[in-house]
Amino acid sequence: MSRRYLMCRPTFFAVDYAINPWMDPSAPVDADLAVAQWTHLRDTYRELGHTVDEIEPIPGLPDMVFAANGATVVDGIAYGAQFAFPERAAEGPAYLDWLAAHGFTPHAAKEINEGEGDILLAGRFVLAGTGFRTAHDAHAEAQELFGRPVVTLQLVDPRFYHLDTALTVLAENQIAYLPEAFSEGSRRVLARLFPDALLASAEDAAVLGLNAVSDGRHVVLPTQAVGLASQLAGRGFQPVPVDLSELLKAGGGPKCCTLELRS
Ligand code: ARG
């Protein structure tokens, strides 16, 4: 099924600050390679038949490439992001302005939330992460705005600071996740809601393999997540590996670069 995505070219990408354990400002980043890898991701979506819109990158916002954090868009309603760290604060209004200009109904958030990084639509439910970035109160705000049941999930491992680094939605009622990234109670919630979920290995999660984008059939995921790719193939999905090694240095993968626009 064809999807519509919003992406932001990593023209000004850098690792200038560290707001997650993946980021090391003293390590070199190849900015040209980052753009080439990102371009390949964009073109991969287009080859799969999806529509990709682009938002203009803004100088001084090196993490703006991570479009998933820009908002959450469901039923044509855009729930704006309000970032936890000041370094990324200006991204929220930039994304919300773009969405408003492109026909989505904008809603400026009262509560701290980092968009689809922590808020994922999974069939009848909205799964929402908290613990590192998105505030628990934002889950109630999202539920009220979207009129869909929001399920709170507690993240416990700082390497998996956003929900989309620990869990991916594969189809309406199918997800894959890393149980260890969640609190005991949240693991039980996930097991109850998704008894047939695919459980990822620690190795695949450690290369952000779960930061994947599924259209229900093809699953775009980091090349390094070889075990997960074969698990997915075993379930009838078609893995589409992409190498985003430069963006991984900022703690991001394919899903982080991709905001789904649901009208
Ligand atoms: N450096 C960014 C940050 O820490 C990476 C964001 C990754 N995005 C995501 N959806 N997980 O905020």
py3Dmol code that shows the C-alpha trace and the ligand (Angstrom):
import py3Dmol

protein = """\
ATOM      1  CA  MET A   1       0.000   0.000   0.000  1.00  0.00           C
ATOM      2  CA  SER A   2       1.320   3.399  -1.009  1.00  0.00           C
ATOM      3  CA  ARG A   3       2.383   5.772   1.746  1.00  0.00           C
ATOM      4  CA  ARG A   4       3.240   9.451   1.941  1.00  0.00           C
ATOM      5  CA  TYR A   5       6.365  10.480   3.795  1.00  0.00           C
ATOM      6  CA  LEU A   6       8.039  13.745   4.742  1.00  0.00           C
ATOM      7  CA  MET A   7      11.839  13.864   4.800  1.00  0.00           C
ATOM      8  CA  CYS A   8      14.556  16.487   5.360  1.00  0.00           C
ATOM      9  CA  ARG A   9      17.851  16.384   3.454  1.00  0.00           C
ATOM     10  CA  PRO A  10      20.793  16.281   5.923  1.00  0.00           C
ATOM     11  CA  THR A  11      22.450  19.330   4.337  1.00  0.00           C
ATOM     12  CA  PHE A  12      23.473  20.691   7.744  1.00  0.00           C
ATOM     13  CA  PHE A  13      23.907  17.321   9.460  1.00  0.00           C
ATOM     14  CA  ALA A  14      26.609  17.108  12.148  1.00  0.00           C
ATOM     15  CA  VAL A  15      27.154  15.684  15.599  1.00  0.00           C
ATOM     16  CA  ASP A  16      27.820  18.939  17.462  1.00  0.00           C
ATOM     17  CA  TYR A  17      26.239  18.012  20.778  1.00  0.00           C
ATOM     18  CA  ALA A  18      25.386  14.786  22.608  1.00  0.00           C
ATOM     19  CA  ILE A  19      21.779  14.262  23.687  1.00  0.00           C
ATOM     20  CA  ASN A  20      21.785  10.470  23.451  1.00  0.00           C
ATOM     21  CA  PRO A  21      24.475   7.811  24.084  1.00  0.00           C
ATOM     22  CA  TRP A  22      25.104   7.263  20.351  1.00  0.00           C
ATOM     23  CA  MET A  23      26.364  10.818  19.820  1.00  0.00           C
ATOM     24  CA  ASP A  24      30.083  11.572  20.192  1.00  0.00           C
ATOM     25  CA  PRO A  25      30.909  15.129  19.062  1.00  0.00           C
ATOM     26  CA  SER A  26      34.644  14.259  18.959  1.00  0.00           C
ATOM     27  CA  ALA A  27      34.150  11.480  16.366  1.00  0.00           C
ATOM     28  CA  PRO A  28      34.335  12.409  12.665  1.00  0.00           C
ATOM     29  CA  VAL A  29      31.172  12.520  10.527  1.00  0.00           C
ATOM     30  CA  ASP A  30      31.242  12.371   6.728  1.00  0.00           C
ATOM     31  CA  ALA A  31      28.563  14.908   5.785  1.00  0.00           C
ATOM     32  CA  ASP A  32      28.677  14.082   2.061  1.00  0.00           C
ATOM     33  CA  LEU A  33      28.233  10.397   2.782  1.00  0.00           C
ATOM     34  CA  ALA A  34      25.292  11.227   5.054  1.00  0.00           C
ATOM     35  CA  VAL A  35      23.599  13.058   2.161  1.00  0.00           C
ATOM     36  CA  ALA A  36      24.332  10.174  -0.245  1.00  0.00           C
ATOM     37  CA  GLN A  37      22.929   7.570   2.157  1.00  0.00           C
ATOM     38  CA  TRP A  38      19.853   9.711   2.841  1.00  0.00           C
ATOM     39  CA  THR A  39      19.293  10.232  -0.904  1.00  0.00           C
ATOM     40  CA  HIS A  40      19.396   6.488  -1.397  1.00  0.00           C
ATOM     41  CA  LEU A  41      16.764   6.045   1.347  1.00  0.00           C
ATOM     42  CA  ARG A  42      14.494   8.647  -0.301  1.00  0.00           C
ATOM     43  CA  ASP A  43      14.904   7.037  -3.714  1.00  0.00           C
ATOM     44  CA  THR A  44      14.211   3.592  -2.225  1.00  0.00           C
ATOM     45  CA  TYR A  45      10.821   4.818  -0.972  1.00  0.00           C
ATOM     46  CA  ARG A  46      10.026   6.245  -4.392  1.00  0.00           C
ATOM     47  CA  GLU A  47      10.996   2.974  -6.090  1.00  0.00           C
ATOM     48  CA  LEU A  48       8.626   1.162  -3.714  1.00  0.00           C
ATOM     49  CA  GLY A  49       5.843   3.431  -5.007  1.00  0.00           C
ATOM     50  CA  HIS A  50       5.617   5.850  -2.084  1.00  0.00           C
ATOM     51  CA  THR A  51       5.342   9.632  -2.233  1.00  0.00           C
ATOM     52  CA  VAL A  52       8.145  11.576  -0.556  1.00  0.00           C
ATOM     53  CA  ASP A  53       7.795  15.280   0.246  1.00  0.00           C
ATOM     54  CA  GLU A  54      10.784  17.288   1.405  1.00  0.00           C
ATOM     55  CA  ILE A  55      11.001  20.055   3.988  1.00  0.00           C
ATOM     56  CA  GLU A  56      13.765  22.629   3.571  1.00  0.00           C
ATOM     57  CA  PRO A  57      16.635  22.002   6.033  1.00  0.00           C
ATOM     58  CA  ILE A  58      17.542  24.899   8.345  1.00  0.00           C
ATOM     59  CA  PRO A  59      21.170  25.828   9.135  1.00  0.00           C
ATOM     60  CA  GLY A  60      22.051  25.305  12.799  1.00  0.00           C
ATOM     61  CA  LEU A  61      19.621  22.387  13.229  1.00  0.00           C
ATOM     62  CA  PRO A  62      21.876  19.371  12.593  1.00  0.00           C
ATOM     63  CA  ASP A  63      19.252  16.841  13.770  1.00  0.00           C
ATOM     64  CA  MET A  64      16.474  18.190  11.534  1.00  0.00           C
ATOM     65  CA  VAL A  65      17.099  15.231   9.197  1.00  0.00           C
ATOM     66  CA  PHE A  66      15.227  13.139  11.775  1.00  0.00           C
ATOM     67  CA  ALA A  67      11.798  14.055  10.418  1.00  0.00           C
ATOM     68  CA  ALA A  68       9.992  11.442  12.499  1.00  0.00           C
ATOM     69  CA  ASN A  69      10.507  13.696  15.505  1.00  0.00           C
ATOM     70  CA  GLY A  70       8.863  16.691  13.787  1.00  0.00           C
ATOM     71  CA  ALA A  71       5.234  15.772  14.508  1.00  0.00           C
ATOM     72  CA  THR A  72       2.697  12.940  14.599  1.00  0.00           C
ATOM     73  CA  VAL A  73       0.182  12.983  11.763  1.00  0.00           C
ATOM     74  CA  VAL A  74      -3.001  10.884  11.975  1.00  0.00           C
ATOM     75  CA  ASP A  75      -6.303  11.478  10.106  1.00  0.00           C
ATOM     76  CA  GLY A  76      -4.959  14.729   8.672  1.00  0.00           C
ATOM     77  CA  ILE A  77      -4.288  16.127  12.170  1.00  0.00           C
ATOM     78  CA  ALA A  78      -0.721  17.152  12.944  1.00  0.00           C
ATOM     79  CA  TYR A  79       0.228  16.973  16.615  1.00  0.00           C
ATOM     80  CA  GLY A  80       3.274  19.225  16.804  1.00  0.00           C
ATOM     81  CA  ALA A  81       6.492  18.255  18.514  1.00  0.00           C
ATOM     82  CA  GLN A  82       7.839  20.001  21.559  1.00  0.00           C
ATOM     83  CA  PHE A  83      11.405  18.872  22.025  1.00  0.00           C
ATOM     84  CA  ALA A  84      12.930  17.838  25.333  1.00  0.00           C
ATOM     85  CA  PHE A  85      16.303  19.506  24.557  1.00  0.00           C
ATOM     86  CA  PRO A  86      16.755  23.182  23.595  1.00  0.00           C
ATOM     87  CA  GLU A  87      19.163  22.184  20.793  1.00  0.00           C
ATOM     88  CA  ARG A  88      16.226  20.855  18.776  1.00  0.00           C
ATOM     89  CA  ALA A  89      13.449  23.220  19.947  1.00  0.00           C
ATOM     90  CA  ALA A  90      13.245  25.225  16.688  1.00  0.00           C
ATOM     91  CA  GLU A  91      12.449  22.093  14.691  1.00  0.00           C
ATOM     92  CA  GLY A  92       8.941  21.817  16.185  1.00  0.00           C
ATOM     93  CA  PRO A  93       7.501  25.031  14.685  1.00  0.00           C
ATOM     94  CA  ALA A  94       9.365  24.461  11.386  1.00  0.00           C
ATOM     95  CA  TYR A  95       7.651  21.103  10.870  1.00  0.00           C
ATOM     96  CA  LEU A  96       4.263  22.320  12.096  1.00  0.00           C
ATOM     97  CA  ASP A  97       4.383  25.312   9.708  1.00  0.00           C
ATOM     98  CA  TRP A  98       5.180  23.000   6.790  1.00  0.00           C
ATOM     99  CA  LEU A  99       2.307  20.686   7.721  1.00  0.00           C
ATOM    100  CA  ALA A 100      -0.167  23.572   8.081  1.00  0.00           C
ATOM    101  CA  ALA A 101       0.924  24.929   4.688  1.00  0.00           C
ATOM    102  CA  HIS A 102       0.320  21.516   3.153  1.00  0.00           C
ATOM    103  CA  GLY A 103      -3.260  21.045   4.289  1.00  0.00           C
ATOM    104  CA  PHE A 104      -2.862  19.323   7.639  1.00  0.00           C
ATOM    105  CA  THR A 105      -4.668  20.656  10.712  1.00  0.00           C
ATOM    106  CA  PRO A 106      -1.943  21.853  13.065  1.00  0.00           C
ATOM    107  CA  HIS A 107      -2.117  21.409  16.809  1.00  0.00           C
ATOM    108  CA  ALA A 108       0.692  23.011  18.820  1.00  0.00           C
ATOM    109  CA  ALA A 109       1.549  20.696  21.710  1.00  0.00           C
ATOM    110  CA  LYS A 110       1.256  21.746  25.347  1.00  0.00           C
ATOM    111  CA  GLU A 111       3.319  18.788  26.498  1.00  0.00           C
ATOM    112  CA  ILE A 112       6.837  17.674  25.640  1.00  0.00           C
ATOM    113  CA  ASN A 113       6.775  15.107  22.863  1.00  0.00           C
ATOM    114  CA  GLU A 114       9.130  14.134  20.063  1.00  0.00           C
ATOM    115  CA  GLY A 115       6.605  13.193  17.410  1.00  0.00           C
ATOM    116  CA  GLU A 116       6.658   9.789  15.805  1.00  0.00           C
ATOM    117  CA  GLY A 117       9.905   9.085  17.586  1.00  0.00           C
ATOM    118  CA  ASP A 118       7.713   8.188  20.565  1.00  0.00           C
ATOM    119  CA  ILE A 119       4.171   8.034  19.150  1.00  0.00           C
ATOM    120  CA  LEU A 120       3.427   5.180  16.742  1.00  0.00           C
ATOM    121  CA  LEU A 121       0.115   4.213  15.177  1.00  0.00           C
ATOM    122  CA  ALA A 122      -0.388   0.452  15.394  1.00  0.00           C
ATOM    123  CA  GLY A 123      -3.802  -0.568  14.087  1.00  0.00           C
ATOM    124  CA  ARG A 124      -6.473   0.472  16.605  1.00  0.00           C
ATOM    125  CA  PHE A 125      -3.933   1.696  19.111  1.00  0.00           C
ATOM    126  CA  VAL A 126      -1.461   4.479  19.363  1.00  0.00           C
ATOM    127  CA  LEU A 127       1.653   3.212  21.135  1.00  0.00           C
ATOM    128  CA  ALA A 128       3.450   5.939  23.064  1.00  0.00           C
ATOM    129  CA  GLY A 129       6.861   5.827  24.696  1.00  0.00           C
ATOM    130  CA  THR A 130       8.016   7.753  27.740  1.00  0.00           C
ATOM    131  CA  GLY A 131      10.995   7.657  30.067  1.00  0.00           C
ATOM    132  CA  PHE A 132      13.581   9.690  28.168  1.00  0.00           C
ATOM    133  CA  ARG A 133      12.001  12.298  25.885  1.00  0.00           C
ATOM    134  CA  THR A 134       8.225  12.375  25.538  1.00  0.00           C
ATOM    135  CA  ALA A 135       6.345  13.321  28.721  1.00  0.00           C
ATOM    136  CA  HIS A 136       3.641  11.011  30.007  1.00  0.00           C
ATOM    137  CA  ASP A 137       1.179  13.929  29.872  1.00  0.00           C
ATOM    138  CA  ALA A 138       1.674  14.103  26.102  1.00  0.00           C
ATOM    139  CA  HIS A 139       0.091  10.654  25.814  1.00  0.00           C
ATOM    140  CA  ALA A 140      -3.174  12.014  27.230  1.00  0.00           C
ATOM    141  CA  GLU A 141      -2.901  15.047  24.942  1.00  0.00           C
ATOM    142  CA  ALA A 142      -2.461  12.785  21.905  1.00  0.00           C
ATOM    143  CA  GLN A 143      -5.382  10.572  22.935  1.00  0.00           C
ATOM    144  CA  GLU A 144      -7.680  13.564  23.280  1.00  0.00           C
ATOM    145  CA  LEU A 145      -6.537  15.009  19.944  1.00  0.00           C
ATOM    146  CA  PHE A 146      -6.694  11.830  17.874  1.00  0.00           C
ATOM    147  CA  GLY A 147      -9.594  10.124  19.654  1.00  0.00           C
ATOM    148  CA  ARG A 148      -7.696   6.870  19.565  1.00  0.00           C
ATOM    149  CA  PRO A 149      -6.640   4.767  22.544  1.00  0.00           C
ATOM    150  CA  VAL A 150      -3.096   5.580  23.539  1.00  0.00           C
ATOM    151  CA  VAL A 151      -1.067   2.875  25.264  1.00  0.00           C
ATOM    152  CA  THR A 152       1.769   4.122  27.463  1.00  0.00           C
ATOM    153  CA  LEU A 153       5.047   2.200  27.242  1.00  0.00           C
ATOM    154  CA  GLN A 154       7.911   2.824  29.641  1.00  0.00           C
ATOM    155  CA  LEU A 155      11.378   2.857  28.052  1.00  0.00           C
ATOM    156  CA  VAL A 156      14.224   1.870  30.384  1.00  0.00           C
ATOM    157  CA  ASP A 157      17.458   1.650  28.342  1.00  0.00           C
ATOM    158  CA  PRO A 158      19.113   4.986  27.401  1.00  0.00           C
ATOM    159  CA  ARG A 159      20.373   3.533  24.088  1.00  0.00           C
ATOM    160  CA  PHE A 160      16.722   3.118  23.120  1.00  0.00           C
ATOM    161  CA  TYR A 161      15.627   6.599  24.107  1.00  0.00           C
ATOM    162  CA  HIS A 162      12.789   6.866  21.577  1.00  0.00           C
ATOM    163  CA  LEU A 163      10.055   4.263  21.123  1.00  0.00           C
ATOM    164  CA  ASP A 164      10.968   3.926  17.429  1.00  0.00           C
ATOM    165  CA  THR A 165      14.435   2.649  18.371  1.00  0.00           C
ATOM    166  CA  ALA A 166      12.935  -0.274  20.333  1.00  0.00           C
ATOM    167  CA  LEU A 167       9.727  -1.094  18.482  1.00  0.00           C
ATOM    168  CA  THR A 168       8.529  -1.042  14.897  1.00  0.00           C
ATOM    169  CA  VAL A 169       5.037  -1.366  13.480  1.00  0.00           C
ATOM    170  CA  LEU A 170       5.040  -3.915  10.645  1.00  0.00           C
ATOM    171  CA  ALA A 171       1.328  -4.043   9.796  1.00  0.00           C
ATOM    172  CA  GLU A 172      -2.045  -3.157  11.376  1.00  0.00           C
ATOM    173  CA  ASN A 173      -1.639  -5.649  14.189  1.00  0.00           C
ATOM    174  CA  GLN A 174       1.932  -6.771  13.841  1.00  0.00           C
ATOM    175  CA  ILE A 175       4.927  -5.294  15.569  1.00  0.00           C
ATOM    176  CA  ALA A 176       8.538  -6.193  16.302  1.00  0.00           C
ATOM    177  CA  TYR A 177      10.295  -5.044  19.458  1.00  0.00           C
ATOM    178  CA  LEU A 178      13.113  -5.545  21.919  1.00  0.00           C
ATOM    179  CA  PRO A 179      11.543  -6.640  25.235  1.00  0.00           C
ATOM    180  CA  GLU A 180      14.586  -5.573  27.316  1.00  0.00           C
ATOM    181  CA  ALA A 181      14.068  -1.949  26.266  1.00  0.00           C
ATOM    182  CA  PHE A 182      10.799  -1.815  28.231  1.00  0.00           C
ATOM    183  CA  SER A 183       9.800  -1.934  31.888  1.00  0.00           C
ATOM    184  CA  GLU A 184       8.393  -5.164  33.268  1.00  0.00           C
ATOM    185  CA  GLY A 185       4.814  -3.901  33.169  1.00  0.00           C
ATOM    186  CA  SER A 186       5.142  -2.534  29.640  1.00  0.00           C
ATOM    187  CA  ARG A 187       6.510  -5.887  28.459  1.00  0.00           C
ATOM    188  CA  ARG A 188       3.381  -7.537  29.820  1.00  0.00           C
ATOM    189  CA  VAL A 189       1.197  -4.951  28.074  1.00  0.00           C
ATOM    190  CA  LEU A 190       2.950  -5.630  24.758  1.00  0.00           C
ATOM    191  CA  ALA A 191       2.678  -9.388  25.205  1.00  0.00           C
ATOM    192  CA  ARG A 192      -1.066  -9.047  25.855  1.00  0.00           C
ATOM    193  CA  LEU A 193      -1.768  -6.718  22.926  1.00  0.00           C
ATOM    194  CA  PHE A 194       0.560  -8.417  20.443  1.00  0.00           C
ATOM    195  CA  PRO A 195       0.994 -12.075  21.430  1.00  0.00           C
ATOM    196  CA  ASP A 196       2.422 -12.895  17.979  1.00  0.00           C
ATOM    197  CA  ALA A 197       4.925 -10.049  17.895  1.00  0.00           C
ATOM    198  CA  LEU A 198       8.337 -10.640  16.443  1.00  0.00           C
ATOM    199  CA  LEU A 199      10.963 -10.335  19.195  1.00  0.00           C
ATOM    200  CA  ALA A 200      14.217  -8.796  18.047  1.00  0.00           C
ATOM    201  CA  SER A 201      17.651  -9.850  19.262  1.00  0.00           C
ATOM    202  CA  ALA A 202      19.894  -7.548  21.291  1.00  0.00           C
ATOM    203  CA  GLU A 203      22.408  -7.589  18.383  1.00  0.00           C
ATOM    204  CA  ASP A 204      19.884  -6.347  15.839  1.00  0.00           C
ATOM    205  CA  ALA A 205      18.523  -3.719  18.223  1.00  0.00           C
ATOM    206  CA  ALA A 206      22.073  -2.510  18.922  1.00  0.00           C
ATOM    207  CA  VAL A 207      22.452  -1.443  15.268  1.00  0.00           C
ATOM    208  CA  LEU A 208      19.021   0.255  15.456  1.00  0.00           C
ATOM    209  CA  GLY A 209      17.508  -2.551  13.404  1.00  0.00           C
ATOM    210  CA  LEU A 210      14.096  -1.770  14.886  1.00  0.00           C
ATOM    211  CA  ASN A 211      14.236   1.742  13.481  1.00  0.00           C
ATOM    212  CA  ALA A 212      12.478   0.364  10.422  1.00  0.00           C
ATOM    213  CA  VAL A 213       9.723   1.559   8.084  1.00  0.00           C
ATOM    214  CA  SER A 214       7.100  -0.912   6.887  1.00  0.00           C
ATOM    215  CA  ASP A 215       4.399  -0.375   4.275  1.00  0.00           C
ATOM    216  CA  GLY A 216       2.767  -3.608   5.357  1.00  0.00           C
ATOM    217  CA  ARG A 217       4.838  -5.636   2.921  1.00  0.00           C
ATOM    218  CA  HIS A 218       8.309  -4.127   2.426  1.00  0.00           C
ATOM    219  CA  VAL A 219      10.337  -3.308   5.510  1.00  0.00           C
ATOM    220  CA  VAL A 220      13.115  -0.765   5.044  1.00  0.00           C
ATOM    221  CA  LEU A 221      15.691  -1.409   7.776  1.00  0.00           C
ATOM    222  CA  PRO A 222      19.414  -0.890   8.479  1.00  0.00           C
ATOM    223  CA  THR A 223      21.659  -3.269   6.474  1.00  0.00           C
ATOM    224  CA  GLN A 224      23.496  -4.206   9.669  1.00  0.00           C
ATOM    225  CA  ALA A 225      20.367  -5.862  11.130  1.00  0.00           C
ATOM    226  CA  VAL A 226      20.859  -9.164   9.305  1.00  0.00           C
ATOM    227  CA  GLY A 227      19.111 -11.369  11.863  1.00  0.00           C
ATOM    228  CA  LEU A 228      16.009  -9.202  11.897  1.00  0.00           C
ATOM    229  CA  ALA A 229      15.935  -9.178   8.084  1.00  0.00           C
ATOM    230  CA  SER A 230      15.753 -12.965   8.005  1.00  0.00           C
ATOM    231  CA  GLN A 231      13.150 -13.065  10.806  1.00  0.00           C
ATOM    232  CA  LEU A 232      11.030 -10.677   8.731  1.00  0.00           C
ATOM    233  CA  ALA A 233      11.465 -12.737   5.582  1.00  0.00           C
ATOM    234  CA  GLY A 234      10.334 -15.780   7.585  1.00  0.00           C
ATOM    235  CA  ARG A 235       7.096 -13.940   8.333  1.00  0.00           C
ATOM    236  CA  GLY A 236       6.467 -13.107   4.697  1.00  0.00           C
ATOM    237  CA  PHE A 237       7.765  -9.530   4.708  1.00  0.00           C
ATOM    238  CA  GLN A 238      10.268  -8.325   2.159  1.00  0.00           C
ATOM    239  CA  PRO A 239      13.276  -6.772   3.922  1.00  0.00           C
ATOM    240  CA  VAL A 240      14.785  -3.778   2.109  1.00  0.00           C
ATOM    241  CA  PRO A 241      18.183  -3.062   3.702  1.00  0.00           C
ATOM    242  CA  VAL A 242      19.645   0.457   3.544  1.00  0.00           C
ATOM    243  CA  ASP A 243      22.953   1.701   4.941  1.00  0.00           C
ATOM    244  CA  LEU A 244      22.651   4.861   7.051  1.00  0.00           C
ATOM    245  CA  SER A 245      25.950   4.453   8.923  1.00  0.00           C
ATOM    246  CA  GLU A 246      26.605   8.217   9.126  1.00  0.00           C
ATOM    247  CA  LEU A 247      23.197   9.019  10.585  1.00  0.00           C
ATOM    248  CA  LEU A 248      23.624   6.181  13.079  1.00  0.00           C
ATOM    249  CA  LYS A 249      26.383   8.336  14.636  1.00  0.00           C
ATOM    250  CA  ALA A 250      23.592  10.671  15.777  1.00  0.00           C
ATOM    251  CA  GLY A 251      21.481   7.766  17.019  1.00  0.00           C
ATOM    252  CA  GLY A 252      19.184   7.618  13.999  1.00  0.00           C
ATOM    253  CA  GLY A 253      18.113   5.120  11.340  1.00  0.00           C
ATOM    254  CA  PRO A 254      15.587   4.901   8.492  1.00  0.00           C
ATOM    255  CA  LYS A 255      12.477   5.464  10.629  1.00  0.00           C
ATOM    256  CA  CYS A 256      13.995   8.519  12.321  1.00  0.00           C
ATOM    257  CA  CYS A 257      14.413  10.091   8.864  1.00  0.00           C
ATOM    258  CA  THR A 258      10.799   9.448   7.912  1.00  0.00           C
ATOM    259  CA  LEU A 259       7.584  11.142   9.050  1.00  0.00           C
ATOM    260  CA  GLU A 260       4.474   9.398   7.813  1.00  0.00           C
ATOM    261  CA  LEU A 261       1.740  11.750   6.572  1.00  0.00           C
ATOM    262  CA  ARG A 262      -1.647  10.109   7.126  1.00  0.00           C
ATOM    263  CA  SER A 263      -4.566  12.038   5.639  1.00  0.00           C
TER     264      SER A 263
END
"""
ligand_1 = """\
12
LIG
N 20.235 12.956 17.537
C 18.790 12.831 17.548
C 18.287 12.983 18.965
O 18.897 12.481 19.857
C 18.388 11.532 16.951
C 16.906 11.407 16.759
C 16.500 10.082 16.228
N 15.151 10.067 15.901
C 14.289 9.076 16.201
N 13.090 9.135 15.724
N 14.612 8.095 16.980
O 17.269 13.612 19.211
"""
view = py3Dmol.view(width=600, height=400)
view.addModel(protein, "pdb")
view.setStyle({"model": 0}, {"cartoon": {"style": "trace"}})
view.addModel(ligand_1, "xyz")
view.setStyle({"model": 1}, {"stick": {}})
view.zoomTo()
view.show()
